[in-house]
Amino acid sequence: MSVLLLTVFLSLLLVSLFVALFLAERRRRKFGSSEQDALLPFSDEDQPKEPPPKTSRLHH
């Protein structure tokens, strides 16, 4: 019976550790996902974005 209690105690300890680490990671990354993280090397956030060229349309 003591082995069963020890197993339940360790299981609850691991579950609480997982939940705490999961919530800390979610709070740190702010809705990030592994798919978005994989695309980070392709992002051009450090380069200033140029506005699209203005074209004037003449209506006849």
N, C-alpha and C positions, 0 to 999 in steps of 0.2 A: 504494500500500500504506500510506503514511503517513496518508492521509485515513481509511482504514478503522480504523487504530489510534486516531486522534484521535476518531473517532465512537464507538468502543467505550469509550474513556476517559471521554468526556463523558456517555455513557449510564449508565455505572456511577456516575459522580459524581451525576447526577440521581436515580438510584435510591436511593443511600445517603442523599441529602438528604431524599427523600420518606419513607423508612423512619424516619429520625431525627425528623422533624417529626411523623409519624404517631404514633410511640410517645410522644413528649412530649405530644401532645394527648390521647391515651388516658389517660396517667397523670394529667393535670391534671383531666380531666372525670369520671373514675371512673364508667365505664359509662353515660355520657350519650349521647343520640342527638339528631338534629335534630328528630325528632318530639316528644321530651320538652322540648327547648328551646323549641319553638313553643308549648307549653302553659304555660310559666312565667308569663306575664302573668295567667293565670286561677287560679293557685294561691293559696290562702289561708293560707300558712305563717306570715305575720306576725301573724295574728289568733289569739288563744288559742281552743282548741277547748273547747266546753262539753260536759260529760258529758250523756248522754241522760237525760231525766227519769225518775225512778224511779216505777214504778207498782206498786201493791200488788194482788195478785190474791187474792181470797177464794175459797176452795174450799168449796162447800156439801156 
